[in-house]
């Protein structure tokens, strides 16, 4: 693959609304234009050997924060946990855990590095693991929106119909470098860094998901024989050999939702017409599909669509201020690309 990496993985993906938005806007002009806060869904239990720290950071990487905490607490990075990496060019809030067995917890509240502060801390019995948090809450400013009426009409449509659950461009690295790393890995190159290898595998898997999802969006998202449906809000799924009124009613009510494969070894959970589409698209990227199988990843499913919760917006001069919540692992930019054209 070459300069077309991001074109295939992100820029050329189909739009739920049928075409690119007519409105343009400036995105992430300042870090304050993109705020994200982890919604854990539970509170630390107040006891145990893990110190949980709620971090508020601006223009800083999660990895840099972990390095700083490692030095401050004289703790190996291996005993430090997080639920997800957060954007650098943004203002973000997230929890990070540090295992401190048999030690009193120092009060770290306040600034621990430029742009990084601890705003709360609490003991907990378990280490924080990736994907632990329930959702992410976003507050986003789109600046100098060129066509406010068109943007607001698109927002109303997304609020009603949802948006494709694409993996965002940051998943693929600058210029698609993570996809190039995956290509090298599958060709036999050894990647010593566990983190880099993980990012390469995730990028390859995300490319295949995005392309299959794009094909389904392009085709109009109609239920097909052999469709693999997920129970909304869960990871459980089932295959419908035929589409009947009961399936249509459950789709309409939101009880179930369409799904797309996260590629790996094992049989596809879909069958018949739905499986045929998935196989045809993935066959175009055989080196990535075969590479993921060879690396031992297993077949999983991910919802085709996302439906922003607590969704609201308001006009402020030429700007639009958006607020919404998405499940863990979903990308705000997948929502935004349905509303305005922007550069990241």
Secondary structure, DSSP 4 states (H G I P E B T S, - for coil): --TTHHIIIIITPPPTTSS--S-B-EE-SSGGGEEEEEE-SS---S-SSEEEEEEEEES--HHHHHHHHHHHHT--GGGEEES----SSSEEEEEEEEE-TT-PPP---EEEETTEEEEEEEEESS---TT-S-EEEEEEEEES-S-HHHHHHHHHHHHHH-EE-PPPGGGG-GGGHHHHHHHHHHTT-----HHHHHHHHHHHHHHHHHHHHHHHHHTT----TTEEEEETTSS-EEEESS--HHHHHHHHHTSEEEEEEE--BS--S--HHHHHHHHHHHHTTHHHHHHHHHTT-B-EEEESEE--EEEEEEEETTEEEEEEEEETT--HHHHHTTT-B---
